[in-house]
Amino acid sequence: MSAYVIAHATIKDPEKLKEYGAVAAPLVTAAGGEFVSVGTVAEVLAGSHDHQRAIVIRFPDAQTARDWYGSDAYQAIIPTREQAMDAVFILSEDPPK
């Protein structure tokens, strides 16, 4: 069953974001992930939400997503990500059929 890494982010440093994206995107693809959406938050329909960007990445399953996030290669670029953006990452799974 598919799993999704959903990130809500506020960009702090556009140049660091380019640096981060140049490394992170190929790591997602190599791990079997697919970017479903990389966009701006158009509207908050309910509650409060301070982030400007929303990113959705689909993986074949939750363990694949965990393996990507926990990989040495991805962990190595987290300091660059933290310089580039404030972000919240969550893992969501499709319900069983």
Jmol script that loads the backbone (N, CA, C; Angstrom):
load data "model"
ATOM      1  N   MET A   1       0.835  -1.163   0.000  1.00  0.00           N
ATOM      2  CA  MET A   1       0.000   0.000   0.000  1.00  0.00           C
ATOM      3  C   MET A   1       0.883   1.229   0.000  1.00  0.00           C
ATOM      4  N   SER A   2       0.511   2.214  -0.780  1.00  0.00           N
ATOM      5  CA  SER A   2       1.323   3.428  -0.923  1.00  0.00           C
ATOM      6  C   SER A   2       1.427   4.189   0.393  1.00  0.00           C
ATOM      7  N   ALA A   3       2.536   4.891   0.515  1.00  0.00           N
ATOM      8  CA  ALA A   3       2.761   5.772   1.658  1.00  0.00           C
ATOM      9  C   ALA A   3       3.246   7.108   1.121  1.00  0.00           C
ATOM     10  N   TYR A   4       3.007   8.147   1.890  1.00  0.00           N
ATOM     11  CA  TYR A   4       3.322   9.500   1.441  1.00  0.00           C
ATOM     12  C   TYR A   4       4.115  10.230   2.501  1.00  0.00           C
ATOM     13  N   VAL A   5       5.191  10.856   2.076  1.00  0.00           N
ATOM     14  CA  VAL A   5       5.894  11.801   2.931  1.00  0.00           C
ATOM     15  C   VAL A   5       5.343  13.163   2.541  1.00  0.00           C
ATOM     16  N   ILE A   6       4.797  13.853   3.535  1.00  0.00           N
ATOM     17  CA  ILE A   6       4.207  15.170   3.313  1.00  0.00           C
ATOM     18  C   ILE A   6       5.024  16.170   4.112  1.00  0.00           C
ATOM     19  N   ALA A   7       5.529  17.163   3.420  1.00  0.00           N
ATOM     20  CA  ALA A   7       6.337  18.193   4.077  1.00  0.00           C
ATOM     21  C   ALA A   7       5.649  19.540   3.923  1.00  0.00           C
ATOM     22  N   HIS A   8       5.594  20.272   5.004  1.00  0.00           N
ATOM     23  CA  HIS A   8       5.131  21.662   4.992  1.00  0.00           C
ATOM     24  C   HIS A   8       6.350  22.492   5.344  1.00  0.00           C
ATOM     25  N   ALA A   9       6.639  23.502   4.539  1.00  0.00           N
ATOM     26  CA  ALA A   9       7.907  24.208   4.688  1.00  0.00           C
ATOM     27  C   ALA A   9       7.766  25.710   4.482  1.00  0.00           C
ATOM     28  N   THR A  10       8.644  26.421   5.160  1.00  0.00           N
ATOM     29  CA  THR A  10       8.821  27.853   4.947  1.00  0.00           C
ATOM     30  C   THR A  10      10.276  28.061   4.563  1.00  0.00           C
ATOM     31  N   ILE A  11      10.493  28.647   3.406  1.00  0.00           N
ATOM     32  CA  ILE A  11      11.848  28.829   2.879  1.00  0.00           C
ATOM     33  C   ILE A  11      12.553  29.951   3.631  1.00  0.00           C
ATOM     34  N   LYS A  12      13.783  29.655   4.073  1.00  0.00           N
ATOM     35  CA  LYS A  12      14.617  30.648   4.757  1.00  0.00           C
ATOM     36  C   LYS A  12      15.728  31.169   3.859  1.00  0.00           C
ATOM     37  N   ASP A  13      16.274  30.283   3.023  1.00  0.00           N
ATOM     38  CA  ASP A  13      17.418  30.634   2.187  1.00  0.00           C
ATOM     39  C   ASP A  13      17.261  29.973   0.817  1.00  0.00           C
ATOM     40  N   PRO A  14      16.843  30.726  -0.194  1.00  0.00           N
ATOM     41  CA  PRO A  14      16.613  30.144  -1.528  1.00  0.00           C
ATOM     42  C   PRO A  14      17.849  29.476  -2.142  1.00  0.00           C
ATOM     43  N   GLU A  15      19.024  30.012  -1.885  1.00  0.00           N
ATOM     44  CA  GLU A  15      20.240  29.391  -2.437  1.00  0.00           C
ATOM     45  C   GLU A  15      20.508  28.037  -1.780  1.00  0.00           C
ATOM     46  N   LYS A  16      20.321  27.954  -0.480  1.00  0.00           N
ATOM     47  CA  LYS A  16      20.480  26.672   0.216  1.00  0.00           C
ATOM     48  C   LYS A  16      19.411  25.688  -0.234  1.00  0.00           C
ATOM     49  N   LEU A  17      18.211  26.200  -0.549  1.00  0.00           N
ATOM     50  CA  LEU A  17      17.138  25.334  -1.038  1.00  0.00           C
ATOM     51  C   LEU A  17      17.546  24.692  -2.362  1.00  0.00           C
ATOM     52  N   LYS A  18      18.152  25.455  -3.251  1.00  0.00           N
ATOM     53  CA  LYS A  18      18.636  24.894  -4.524  1.00  0.00           C
ATOM     54  C   LYS A  18      19.677  23.811  -4.266  1.00  0.00           C
ATOM     55  N   GLU A  19      20.586  24.089  -3.341  1.00  0.00           N
ATOM     56  CA  GLU A  19      21.634  23.120  -3.004  1.00  0.00           C
ATOM     57  C   GLU A  19      21.016  21.836  -2.445  1.00  0.00           C
ATOM     58  N   TYR A  20      20.072  21.994  -1.539  1.00  0.00           N
ATOM     59  CA  TYR A  20      19.384  20.851  -0.939  1.00  0.00           C
ATOM     60  C   TYR A  20      18.612  20.066  -2.004  1.00  0.00           C
ATOM     61  N   GLY A  21      17.837  20.757  -2.821  1.00  0.00           N
ATOM     62  CA  GLY A  21      17.020  20.098  -3.832  1.00  0.00           C
ATOM     63  C   GLY A  21      17.829  19.329  -4.852  1.00  0.00           C
ATOM     64  N   ALA A  22      19.007  19.851  -5.186  1.00  0.00           N
ATOM     65  CA  ALA A  22      19.872  19.183  -6.170  1.00  0.00           C
ATOM     66  C   ALA A  22      20.328  17.819  -5.686  1.00  0.00           C
ATOM     67  N   VAL A  23      20.416  17.641  -4.375  1.00  0.00           N
ATOM     68  CA  VAL A  23      20.823  16.356  -3.814  1.00  0.00           C
ATOM     69  C   VAL A  23      19.607  15.528  -3.401  1.00  0.00           C
ATOM     70  N   ALA A  24      18.616  16.173  -2.789  1.00  0.00           N
ATOM     71  CA  ALA A  24      17.465  15.440  -2.245  1.00  0.00           C
ATOM     72  C   ALA A  24      16.610  14.798  -3.333  1.00  0.00           C
ATOM     73  N   ALA A  25      16.342  15.516  -4.412  1.00  0.00           N
ATOM     74  CA  ALA A  25      15.457  14.977  -5.454  1.00  0.00           C
ATOM     75  C   ALA A  25      15.972  13.663  -6.047  1.00  0.00           C
ATOM     76  N   PRO A  26      17.247  13.574  -6.423  1.00  0.00           N
ATOM     77  CA  PRO A  26      17.736  12.289  -6.941  1.00  0.00           C
ATOM     78  C   PRO A  26      17.695  11.169  -5.891  1.00  0.00           C
ATOM     79  N   LEU A  27      17.867  11.514  -4.616  1.00  0.00           N
ATOM     80  CA  LEU A  27      17.785  10.493  -3.569  1.00  0.00           C
ATOM     81  C   LEU A  27      16.366   9.949  -3.445  1.00  0.00           C
ATOM     82  N   VAL A  28      15.378  10.825  -3.566  1.00  0.00           N
ATOM     83  CA  VAL A  28      13.977  10.385  -3.537  1.00  0.00           C
ATOM     84  C   VAL A  28      13.722   9.415  -4.680  1.00  0.00           C
ATOM     85  N   THR A  29      14.116   9.801  -5.877  1.00  0.00           N
ATOM     86  CA  THR A  29      13.883   8.973  -7.059  1.00  0.00           C
ATOM     87  C   THR A  29      14.604   7.629  -6.945  1.00  0.00           C
ATOM     88  N   ALA A  30      15.859   7.661  -6.506  1.00  0.00           N
ATOM     89  CA  ALA A  30      16.640   6.427  -6.373  1.00  0.00           C
ATOM     90  C   ALA A  30      16.027   5.475  -5.352  1.00  0.00           C
ATOM     91  N   ALA A  31      15.324   6.023  -4.360  1.00  0.00           N
ATOM     92  CA  ALA A  31      14.708   5.198  -3.323  1.00  0.00           C
ATOM     93  C   ALA A  31      13.323   4.702  -3.719  1.00  0.00           C
ATOM     94  N   GLY A  32      12.871   5.042  -4.920  1.00  0.00           N
ATOM     95  CA  GLY A  32      11.561   4.589  -5.373  1.00  0.00           C
ATOM     96  C   GLY A  32      10.442   5.579  -5.115  1.00  0.00           C
ATOM     97  N   GLY A  33      10.800   6.799  -4.711  1.00  0.00           N
ATOM     98  CA  GLY A  33       9.799   7.822  -4.461  1.00  0.00           C
ATOM     99  C   GLY A  33       9.459   8.601  -5.708  1.00  0.00           C
ATOM    100  N   GLU A  34       8.285   9.212  -5.679  1.00  0.00           N
ATOM    101  CA  GLU A  34       7.812  10.023  -6.803  1.00  0.00           C
ATOM    102  C   GLU A  34       7.178  11.290  -6.242  1.00  0.00           C
ATOM    103  N   PHE A  35       7.617  12.433  -6.737  1.00  0.00           N
ATOM    104  CA  PHE A  35       7.021  13.698  -6.312  1.00  0.00           C
ATOM    105  C   PHE A  35       5.622  13.803  -6.911  1.00  0.00           C
ATOM    106  N   VAL A  36       4.629  13.901  -6.054  1.00  0.00           N
ATOM    107  CA  VAL A  36       3.240  14.040  -6.490  1.00  0.00           C
ATOM    108  C   VAL A  36       2.906  15.518  -6.634  1.00  0.00           C
ATOM    109  N   SER A  37       3.391  16.327  -5.693  1.00  0.00           N
ATOM    110  CA  SER A  37       3.121  17.763  -5.724  1.00  0.00           C
ATOM    111  C   SER A  37       4.242  18.500  -5.017  1.00  0.00           C
ATOM    112  N   VAL A  38       4.689  19.567  -5.632  1.00  0.00           N
ATOM    113  CA  VAL A  38       5.638  20.499  -5.012  1.00  0.00           C
ATOM    114  C   VAL A  38       5.072  21.879  -5.317  1.00  0.00           C
ATOM    115  N   GLY A  39       4.402  22.454  -4.336  1.00  0.00           N
ATOM    116  CA  GLY A  39       3.730  23.708  -4.633  1.00  0.00           C
ATOM    117  C   GLY A  39       3.629  24.621  -3.436  1.00  0.00           C
ATOM    118  N   THR A  40       2.921  25.704  -3.643  1.00  0.00           N
ATOM    119  CA  THR A  40       2.688  26.654  -2.574  1.00  0.00           C
ATOM    120  C   THR A  40       1.326  26.374  -1.947  1.00  0.00           C
ATOM    121  N   VAL A  41       1.194  26.752  -0.697  1.00  0.00           N
ATOM    122  CA  VAL A  41      -0.086  26.609  -0.012  1.00  0.00           C
ATOM    123  C   VAL A  41      -1.007  27.691  -0.567  1.00  0.00           C
ATOM    124  N   ALA A  42      -2.051  27.282  -1.241  1.00  0.00           N
ATOM    125  CA  ALA A  42      -2.969  28.227  -1.868  1.00  0.00           C
ATOM    126  C   ALA A  42      -3.941  28.824  -0.857  1.00  0.00           C
ATOM    127  N   GLU A  43      -4.361  27.997   0.091  1.00  0.00           N
ATOM    128  CA  GLU A  43      -5.366  28.444   1.045  1.00  0.00           C
ATOM    129  C   GLU A  43      -5.410  27.462   2.205  1.00  0.00           C
ATOM    130  N   VAL A  44      -5.568  27.977   3.404  1.00  0.00           N
ATOM    131  CA  VAL A  44      -5.789  27.142   4.580  1.00  0.00           C
ATOM    132  C   VAL A  44      -7.297  27.083   4.775  1.00  0.00           C
ATOM    133  N   LEU A  45      -7.867  25.914   4.639  1.00  0.00           N
ATOM    134  CA  LEU A  45      -9.311  25.776   4.699  1.00  0.00           C
ATOM    135  C   LEU A  45      -9.849  25.690   6.126  1.00  0.00           C
ATOM    136  N   ALA A  46      -9.037  25.222   7.040  1.00  0.00           N
ATOM    137  CA  ALA A  46      -9.458  25.137   8.443  1.00  0.00           C
ATOM    138  C   ALA A  46      -8.217  25.114   9.321  1.00  0.00           C
ATOM    139  N   GLY A  47      -8.305  25.677  10.502  1.00  0.00           N
ATOM    140  CA  GLY A  47      -7.188  25.674  11.440  1.00  0.00           C
ATOM    141  C   GLY A  47      -6.154  26.727  11.085  1.00  0.00           C
ATOM    142  N   SER A  48      -4.973  26.550  11.665  1.00  0.00           N
ATOM    143  CA  SER A  48      -3.891  27.483  11.387  1.00  0.00           C
ATOM    144  C   SER A  48      -2.724  26.732  10.759  1.00  0.00           C
ATOM    145  N   HIS A  49      -2.046  27.415   9.877  1.00  0.00           N
ATOM    146  CA  HIS A  49      -0.930  26.805   9.149  1.00  0.00           C
ATOM    147  C   HIS A  49      -0.036  27.934   8.683  1.00  0.00           C
ATOM    148  N   ASP A  50       1.186  27.948   9.162  1.00  0.00           N
ATOM    149  CA  ASP A  50       2.075  29.063   8.868  1.00  0.00           C
ATOM    150  C   ASP A  50       3.034  28.825   7.708  1.00  0.00           C
ATOM    151  N   HIS A  51       3.099  27.600   7.201  1.00  0.00           N
ATOM    152  CA  HIS A  51       4.078  27.301   6.147  1.00  0.00           C
ATOM    153  C   HIS A  51       3.578  27.725   4.775  1.00  0.00           C
ATOM    154  N   GLN A  52       4.538  28.030   3.893  1.00  0.00           N
ATOM    155  CA  GLN A  52       4.250  28.533   2.550  1.00  0.00           C
ATOM    156  C   GLN A  52       4.203  27.438   1.495  1.00  0.00           C
ATOM    157  N   ARG A  53       4.937  26.372   1.715  1.00  0.00           N
ATOM    158  CA  ARG A  53       5.076  25.313   0.711  1.00  0.00           C
ATOM    159  C   ARG A  53       4.507  24.003   1.233  1.00  0.00           C
ATOM    160  N   ALA A  54       4.035  23.178   0.291  1.00  0.00           N
ATOM    161  CA  ALA A  54       3.576  21.830   0.604  1.00  0.00           C
ATOM    162  C   ALA A  54       4.157  20.883  -0.445  1.00  0.00           C
ATOM    163  N   ILE A  55       4.767  19.805   0.036  1.00  0.00           N
ATOM    164  CA  ILE A  55       5.404  18.828  -0.839  1.00  0.00           C
ATOM    165  C   ILE A  55       4.832  17.459  -0.498  1.00  0.00           C
ATOM    166  N   VAL A  56       4.457  16.694  -1.513  1.00  0.00           N
ATOM    167  CA  VAL A  56       3.936  15.349  -1.310  1.00  0.00           C
ATOM    168  C   VAL A  56       4.773  14.397  -2.155  1.00  0.00           C
ATOM    169  N   ILE A  57       5.322  13.372  -1.493  1.00  0.00           N
ATOM    170  CA  ILE A  57       6.145  12.364  -2.168  1.00  0.00           C
ATOM    171  C   ILE A  57       5.511  11.002  -1.915  1.00  0.00           C
ATOM    172  N   ARG A  58       5.219  10.266  -2.990  1.00  0.00           N
ATOM    173  CA  ARG A  58       4.642   8.922  -2.856  1.00  0.00           C
ATOM    174  C   ARG A  58       5.752   7.879  -2.896  1.00  0.00           C
ATOM    175  N   PHE A  59       5.662   6.920  -1.990  1.00  0.00           N
ATOM    176  CA  PHE A  59       6.560   5.764  -1.967  1.00  0.00           C
ATOM    177  C   PHE A  59       5.714   4.497  -2.074  1.00  0.00           C
ATOM    178  N   PRO A  60       6.313   3.389  -2.498  1.00  0.00           N
ATOM    179  CA  PRO A  60       5.549   2.147  -2.628  1.00  0.00           C
ATOM    180  C   PRO A  60       4.926   1.680  -1.309  1.00  0.00           C
ATOM    181  N   ASP A  61       5.620   1.966  -0.195  1.00  0.00           N
ATOM    182  CA  ASP A  61       5.117   1.566   1.123  1.00  0.00           C
ATOM    183  C   ASP A  61       5.833   2.387   2.190  1.00  0.00           C
ATOM    184  N   ALA A  62       5.348   2.281   3.411  1.00  0.00           N
ATOM    185  CA  ALA A  62       5.896   3.089   4.506  1.00  0.00           C
ATOM    186  C   ALA A  62       7.350   2.746   4.810  1.00  0.00           C
ATOM    187  N   GLN A  63       7.690   1.467   4.733  1.00  0.00           N
ATOM    188  CA  GLN A  63       9.071   1.097   5.050  1.00  0.00           C
ATOM    189  C   GLN A  63      10.056   1.685   4.044  1.00  0.00           C
ATOM    190  N   THR A  64       9.670   1.741   2.788  1.00  0.00           N
ATOM    191  CA  THR A  64      10.527   2.357   1.778  1.00  0.00           C
ATOM    192  C   THR A  64      10.733   3.836   2.085  1.00  0.00           C
ATOM    193  N   ALA A  65       9.671   4.507   2.503  1.00  0.00           N
ATOM    194  CA  ALA A  65       9.781   5.926   2.878  1.00  0.00           C
ATOM    195  C   ALA A  65      10.700   6.092   4.092  1.00  0.00           C
ATOM    196  N   ARG A  66      10.529   5.237   5.089  1.00  0.00           N
ATOM    197  CA  ARG A  66      11.400   5.298   6.278  1.00  0.00           C
ATOM    198  C   ARG A  66      12.856   5.044   5.910  1.00  0.00           C
ATOM    199  N   ASP A  67      13.075   4.065   5.027  1.00  0.00           N
ATOM    200  CA  ASP A  67      14.448   3.743   4.610  1.00  0.00           C
ATOM    201  C   ASP A  67      15.081   4.931   3.893  1.00  0.00           C
ATOM    202  N   TRP A  68      14.307   5.602   3.019  1.00  0.00           N
ATOM    203  CA  TRP A  68      14.826   6.810   2.347  1.00  0.00           C
ATOM    204  C   TRP A  68      15.189   7.868   3.373  1.00  0.00           C
ATOM    205  N   TYR A  69      14.253   8.186   4.262  1.00  0.00           N
ATOM    206  CA  TYR A  69      14.488   9.268   5.213  1.00  0.00           C
ATOM    207  C   TYR A  69      15.664   8.934   6.142  1.00  0.00           C
ATOM    208  N   GLY A  70      15.767   7.697   6.544  1.00  0.00           N
ATOM    209  CA  GLY A  70      16.821   7.288   7.468  1.00  0.00           C
ATOM    210  C   GLY A  70      18.155   6.955   6.817  1.00  0.00           C
ATOM    211  N   SER A  71      18.208   6.992   5.500  1.00  0.00           N
ATOM    212  CA  SER A  71      19.449   6.617   4.803  1.00  0.00           C
ATOM    213  C   SER A  71      20.584   7.576   5.167  1.00  0.00           C
ATOM    214  N   ASP A  72      21.788   7.051   5.143  1.00  0.00           N
ATOM    215  CA  ASP A  72      22.962   7.883   5.429  1.00  0.00           C
ATOM    216  C   ASP A  72      23.041   9.070   4.465  1.00  0.00           C
ATOM    217  N   ALA A  73      22.724   8.824   3.199  1.00  0.00           N
ATOM    218  CA  ALA A  73      22.823   9.891   2.198  1.00  0.00           C
ATOM    219  C   ALA A  73      21.835  11.016   2.503  1.00  0.00           C
ATOM    220  N   TYR A  74      20.592  10.671   2.858  1.00  0.00           N
ATOM    221  CA  TYR A  74      19.620  11.725   3.154  1.00  0.00           C
ATOM    222  C   TYR A  74      19.944  12.401   4.487  1.00  0.00           C
ATOM    223  N   GLN A  75      20.300  11.637   5.476  1.00  0.00           N
ATOM    224  CA  GLN A  75      20.636  12.225   6.772  1.00  0.00           C
ATOM    225  C   GLN A  75      21.791  13.224   6.650  1.00  0.00           C
ATOM    226  N   ALA A  76      22.697  12.956   5.721  1.00  0.00           N
ATOM    227  CA  ALA A  76      23.851  13.845   5.527  1.00  0.00           C
ATOM    228  C   ALA A  76      23.451  15.226   5.010  1.00  0.00           C
ATOM    229  N   ILE A  77      22.301  15.337   4.328  1.00  0.00           N
ATOM    230  CA  ILE A  77      21.914  16.647   3.794  1.00  0.00           C
ATOM    231  C   ILE A  77      20.896  17.378   4.671  1.00  0.00           C
ATOM    232  N   ILE A  78      20.516  16.784   5.779  1.00  0.00           N
ATOM    233  CA  ILE A  78      19.567  17.456   6.670  1.00  0.00           C
ATOM    234  C   ILE A  78      20.102  18.792   7.184  1.00  0.00           C
ATOM    235  N   PRO A  79      21.382  18.929   7.522  1.00  0.00           N
ATOM    236  CA  PRO A  79      21.860  20.258   7.926  1.00  0.00           C
ATOM    237  C   PRO A  79      21.636  21.329   6.843  1.00  0.00           C
ATOM    238  N   THR A  80      21.799  20.960   5.589  1.00  0.00           N
ATOM    239  CA  THR A  80      21.535  21.903   4.499  1.00  0.00           C
ATOM    240  C   THR A  80      20.042  22.220   4.439  1.00  0.00           C
ATOM    241  N   ARG A  81      19.205  21.187   4.602  1.00  0.00           N
ATOM    242  CA  ARG A  81      17.755  21.417   4.622  1.00  0.00           C
ATOM    243  C   ARG A  81      17.374  22.376   5.743  1.00  0.00           C
ATOM    244  N   GLU A  82      17.963  22.201   6.915  1.00  0.00           N
ATOM    245  CA  GLU A  82      17.631  23.059   8.049  1.00  0.00           C
ATOM    246  C   GLU A  82      18.070  24.501   7.827  1.00  0.00           C
ATOM    247  N   GLN A  83      19.128  24.706   7.047  1.00  0.00           N
ATOM    248  CA  GLN A  83      19.535  26.060   6.680  1.00  0.00           C
ATOM    249  C   GLN A  83      18.595  26.639   5.628  1.00  0.00           C
ATOM    250  N   ALA A  84      18.063  25.775   4.773  1.00  0.00           N
ATOM    251  CA  ALA A  84      17.219  26.204   3.660  1.00  0.00           C
ATOM    252  C   ALA A  84      15.788  26.507   4.072  1.00  0.00           C
ATOM    253  N   MET A  85      15.265  25.748   5.049  1.00  0.00           N
ATOM    254  CA  MET A  85      13.839  25.861   5.364  1.00  0.00           C
ATOM    255  C   MET A  85      13.536  25.418   6.787  1.00  0.00           C
ATOM    256  N   ASP A  86      12.439  25.951   7.290  1.00  0.00           N
ATOM    257  CA  ASP A  86      11.798  25.385   8.473  1.00  0.00           C
ATOM    258  C   ASP A  86      10.755  24.426   7.922  1.00  0.00           C
ATOM    259  N   ALA A  87      10.717  23.200   8.421  1.00  0.00           N
ATOM    260  CA  ALA A  87       9.806  22.225   7.823  1.00  0.00           C
ATOM    261  C   ALA A  87       9.312  21.210   8.843  1.00  0.00           C
ATOM    262  N   VAL A  88       8.164  20.656   8.520  1.00  0.00           N
ATOM    263  CA  VAL A  88       7.579  19.538   9.242  1.00  0.00           C
ATOM    264  C   VAL A  88       7.401  18.427   8.215  1.00  0.00           C
ATOM    265  N   PHE A  89       7.886  17.226   8.526  1.00  0.00           N
ATOM    266  CA  PHE A  89       7.742  16.067   7.649  1.00  0.00           C
ATOM    267  C   PHE A  89       6.876  15.041   8.365  1.00  0.00           C
ATOM    268  N   ILE A  90       5.860  14.532   7.686  1.00  0.00           N
ATOM    269  CA  ILE A  90       5.044  13.475   8.260  1.00  0.00           C
ATOM    270  C   ILE A  90       4.971  12.311   7.267  1.00  0.00           C
ATOM    271  N   LEU A  91       4.654  11.134   7.787  1.00  0.00           N
ATOM    272  CA  LEU A  91       4.473   9.944   6.967  1.00  0.00           C
ATOM    273  C   LEU A  91       3.019   9.514   7.083  1.00  0.00           C
ATOM    274  N   SER A  92       2.371   9.358   5.948  1.00  0.00           N
ATOM    275  CA  SER A  92       0.967   8.951   5.897  1.00  0.00           C
ATOM    276  C   SER A  92       0.855   7.712   5.033  1.00  0.00           C
ATOM    277  N   GLU A  93      -0.028   6.780   5.428  1.00  0.00           N
ATOM    278  CA  GLU A  93      -0.233   5.560   4.656  1.00  0.00           C
ATOM    279  C   GLU A  93      -1.647   5.480   4.135  1.00  0.00           C
ATOM    280  N   ASP A  94      -1.801   4.896   2.944  1.00  0.00           N
ATOM    281  CA  ASP A  94      -3.140   4.592   2.458  1.00  0.00           C
ATOM    282  C   ASP A  94      -3.763   3.555   3.386  1.00  0.00           C
ATOM    283  N   PRO A  95      -5.058   3.637   3.613  1.00  0.00           N
ATOM    284  CA  PRO A  95      -5.697   2.620   4.465  1.00  0.00           C
ATOM    285  C   PRO A  95      -5.726   1.267   3.770  1.00  0.00           C
ATOM    286  N   PRO A  96      -5.733   0.190   4.543  1.00  0.00           N
ATOM    287  CA  PRO A  96      -5.829  -1.138   3.922  1.00  0.00           C
ATOM    288  C   PRO A  96      -7.148  -1.285   3.159  1.00  0.00           C
ATOM    289  N   LYS A  97      -7.086  -2.055   2.108  1.00  0.00           N
ATOM    290  CA  LYS A  97      -8.317  -2.279   1.311  1.00  0.00           C
ATOM    291  C   LYS A  97      -9.127  -3.398   1.869  1.00  0.00           C
TER     292      LYS A  97
END
end "model"
wireframe off; spacefill off
backbone 0.3
color backbone group
